[in-house]
Amino acid sequence: MNLYAIMRRDGFTDGAALEAASKRSKSVGDEMEGDLRWIRSYVLDEGEGALGTICIYQAISEEAIRKHAAQANLPVDEVILIADTAIGRPDPS
């Protein structure tokens, strides 16, 4: 499996919408076990209360990422294949 970053700009109107999307994402992802795995997401302040995300997934292909997003009713602005990982420090708590 490869690592992918998924950009979801202005995808969520507020925290409640983001939480609902996370639950849908997990549910669909559980059904796609073996093809896709959600690693983490970073929530972006898009201004005026809107939220976006940068999501990191392991997946067998970009098509699997897009299938997951369609089934979970999630926006996808861009899917980027991650070439490598460089860690300066662990993610803060």
ROSEVO-227070 format. One record per atom (N, C-alpha, C): residue in three letters; x, y, z. Coordinates in steps of 0.1 Angstrom, whole numbers, padded with zeros to 4 digits, always signed. Each point is the difference from the previous one (the first is absolute). Example, Ala and Ser with C-alpha at 12.3 -4.5 7.8 and 13.67 -1.06 7.14 Angstrom:
ALA+0132-0057+0078;ALA-0009+0012+0000;ALA+0009+0012+0000;SER-0004+0011-0007;SER+0009+0011+0000;SER-0008+0011+0008;
***
This chain:
MET+0008-0012+0000;MET-0008+0012+0000;MET+0009+0012+0000;ASN-0005+0011-0006;ASN+0007+0013+0000;ASN-0007+0010+0010;LEU+0007+0010+0003;LEU-0005+0011+0008;LEU-0005+0011-0009;TYR-0011+0006+0003;TYR-0006+0011-0007;TYR-0004+0011+0009;ALA+0001+0012-0005;ALA-0006+0012+0007;ALA-0012+0004-0008;ILE-0011+0003+0007;ILE-0013+0004-0007;ILE-0003+0014+0006;MET-0001+0009-0010;MET-0004+0014+0004;MET-0015+0001-0001;ARG-0006+0005+0010;ARG-0014+0003+0001;ARG-0002+0014+0004;ARG+0000+0010-0009;ARG-0001+0014+0003;ARG-0014+0004+0002;ASP-0003+0008+0010;ASP-0013+0005+0003;ASP-0011-0011+0000;GLY+0004-0012+0004;GLY-0009-0011-0001;GLY-0011-0001+0010;PHE+0002+0008+0011;PHE-0009-0002+0012;PHE-0004+0013+0005;THR-0013+0002+0003;THR-0005+0013+0005;THR+0003+0003+0015;ASP+0003-0011+0008;ASP+0003+0002+0014;ASP+0004-0014+0006;GLY+0003+0001+0013;GLY+0005-0012+0006;GLY-0009-0012+0000;ALA-0013+0003+0001;ALA-0010-0011+0000;ALA+0000-0007-0014;ALA+0001+0008-0011;ALA+0000-0006-0013;ALA+0013-0009-0002;LEU+0011+0005+0006;LEU+0013-0007-0001;LEU-0001-0013+0008;GLU-0006+0000+0012;GLU-0002-0012+0008;GLU-0009-0010-0007;ALA-0010+0004-0006;ALA-0009-0009-0008;ALA+0007-0006-0012;ALA+0008+0008-0006;ALA+0008-0005-0012;ALA+0010-0010+0005;SER+0006+0002+0011;SER+0010-0009+0006;SER-0006-0014+0003;LYS-0012+0000+0005;LYS-0007-0012+0003;LYS-0004-0008-0013;ARG-0004+0008-0010;ARG-0003-0007-0013;ARG+0013-0005-0006;SER+0011+0007+0001;SER+0013-0004-0006;SER+0004-0013+0007;LYS-0001+0000+0013;LYS+0005-0012+0007;LYS-0009-0013-0003;SER-0013+0002-0001;SER-0009-0011-0003;SER+0003-0005-0014;VAL+0001+0008-0010;VAL+0003-0004-0014;VAL+0014-0006+0000;GLY+0010+0006+0007;GLY+0013-0005+0000;GLY+0001-0014+0006;ASP-0008-0003+0011;ASP+0000-0013+0006;ASP-0005-0011-0010;GLU-0009+0004-0009;GLU-0005-0009-0011;GLU+0010-0002-0011;MET+0010+0009-0001;MET+0010-0001-0011;MET+0013-0005+0006;GLU+0000-0006+0012;GLU+0012-0005+0006;GLU+0008-0008-0010;GLY+0013+0002+0000;GLY+0009-0007-0010;GLY+0003+0009-0012;ASP-0010+0009-0003;ASP+0002+0009-0012;ASP+0004+0014+0005;LEU-0003+0003+0012;LEU+0001+0014+0005;LEU+0001+0001+0015;ARG+0008+0009+0005;ARG+0000+0002+0015;ARG+0003+0014+0003;TRP-0009+0006+0008;TRP+0002+0014+0004;TRP+0011+0001+0011;ILE+0010+0009-0003;ILE+0011+0001+0010;ILE-0003+0012+0010;ARG-0002+0012-0006;ARG-0003+0012+0008;ARG-0005+0011-0009;SER-0005+0010+0007;SER-0005+0012-0008;SER+0005+0012+0008;TYR+0003+0011-0007;TYR+0003+0013+0005;TYR-0012+0009-0004;VAL-0006+0006+0010;VAL-0012+0009-0003;VAL+0006+0014-0003;LEU-0005+0006-0011;LEU+0004+0013-0004;LEU-0011+0011+0003;ASP+0005+0011+0005;ASP-0009+0011+0002;ASP-0001+0008-0013;GLU-0011-0001-0007;GLU-0002+0006-0013;GLU-0006+0014+0001;GLY-0002+0005+0012;GLY-0006+0013+0002;GLY-0015+0000+0000;GLU-0006+0009+0007;GLU-0014+0002+0001;GLU-0007-0013+0005;GLY+0006-0007+0008;GLY-0006-0012+0006;GLY+0002-0013-0008;ALA+0004+0001-0013;ALA+0001-0012-0008;ALA+0013-0007+0003;LEU-0001-0013-0001;LEU+0011-0009+0002;LEU+0004-0008-0012;GLY+0013-0003-0001;GLY+0005-0009-0011;GLY+0008-0010+0007;THR+0005-0010-0007;THR+0009-0010+0005;THR+0011-0004-0009;ILE+0011-0004+0005;ILE+0010-0008-0007;ILE+0000-0013+0006;CYS-0004-0010-0007;CYS-0001-0014+0005;CYS+0011-0009-0005;ILE+0006-0008+0008;ILE+0010-0009-0004;ILE-0006-0014+0001;TYR+0001-0007-0011;TYR-0006-0014-0002;TYR+0011-0009-0006;GLN-0001-0013+0004;GLN+0007-0010-0008;GLN-0011-0006-0009;ALA+0004-0003-0012;ALA-0010-0005-0009;ALA+0007-0008-0012;ILE-0007-0009-0006;ILE+0005-0007-0011;ILE+0001+0008-0013;SER-0008+0011+0000;SER+0000+0008-0012;SER-0007+0013+0002;GLU+0002+0010-0009;GLU-0008+0012+0001;GLU-0015-0003-0002;GLU-0002-0010-0009;GLU-0014-0003-0002;GLU-0007-0005+0013;ALA+0007-0007+0008;ALA-0006-0004+0013;ALA-0003+0012+0009;ILE+0009+0010+0000;ILE-0002+0012+0007;ILE-0013+0007-0004;ARG-0002+0001-0014;ARG-0011+0007-0005;ARG-0013-0008+0002;LYS+0001-0013-0001;LYS-0012-0009+0003;LYS-0005+0002+0014;HIS+0010+0000+0010;HIS-0003+0002+0014;HIS-0007+0014+0002;ALA+0006+0010-0006;ALA-0006+0013+0001;ALA-0014+0001-0005;ALA-0003-0006-0012;ALA-0013+0000-0006;ALA-0010-0007+0009;GLN+0004-0012+0005;GLN-0009-0008+0009;GLN-0003+0007+0013;ALA+0010+0008+0005;ALA-0002+0006+0013;ALA-0005+0015-0002;ASN-0003+0004-0012;ASN-0004+0013-0003;ASN+0009+0011+0005;LEU+0013-0002-0004;LEU+0011+0009+0005;LEU+0005+0008-0013;PRO+0003+0013+0002;PRO+0006+0007-0011;PRO+0015-0005-0002;VAL+0004+0001-0013;VAL+0014-0002-0003;VAL+0005+0011-0010;ASP+0009+0008+0005;ASP+0005+0010-0010;ASP+0012-0004-0007;GLU+0008-0008+0008;GLU+0013-0005-0006;GLU+0004-0012+0007;VAL+0006-0010-0007;VAL+0006-0012+0006;VAL+0015+0000-0005;ILE+0009+0000+0010;ILE+0014+0001-0003;ILE+0007-0013+0006;LEU+0008-0006-0009;LEU+0008-0012+0005;LEU+0011+0005+0008;ILE+0002-0005+0012;ILE+0011+0004+0008;ILE+0013-0009-0003;ALA+0010+0007-0003;ALA+0013-0007-0005;ALA+0008-0005+0012;ASP+0000+0007+0011;ASP+0008-0004+0011;ASP-0004+0008+0013;THR+0005-0003+0011;THR-0004+0006+0013;THR+0013+0005+0006;ALA+0000+0013+0004;ALA+0011+0006+0008;ALA-0007+0005+0013;ILE+0005-0004+0012;ILE-0006+0004+0012;ILE+0011+0009+0008;GLY-0004+0012+0001;GLY+0008+0009+0008;GLY-0002-0002+0015;ARG-0012-0001+0004;ARG-0005-0003+0013;ARG-0013-0007+0000;PRO-0003-0008+0010;PRO-0013-0006+0000;PRO-0012+0010+0000;ASP-0011-0004-0005;ASP-0012+0008+0001;ASP-0003+0005+0014;PRO-0003+0012+0002;PRO-0004+0005+0014;PRO-0013-0007+0004;SER-0001-0001+0013;SER-0013-0006+0006;SER-0011+0010+0000;
***
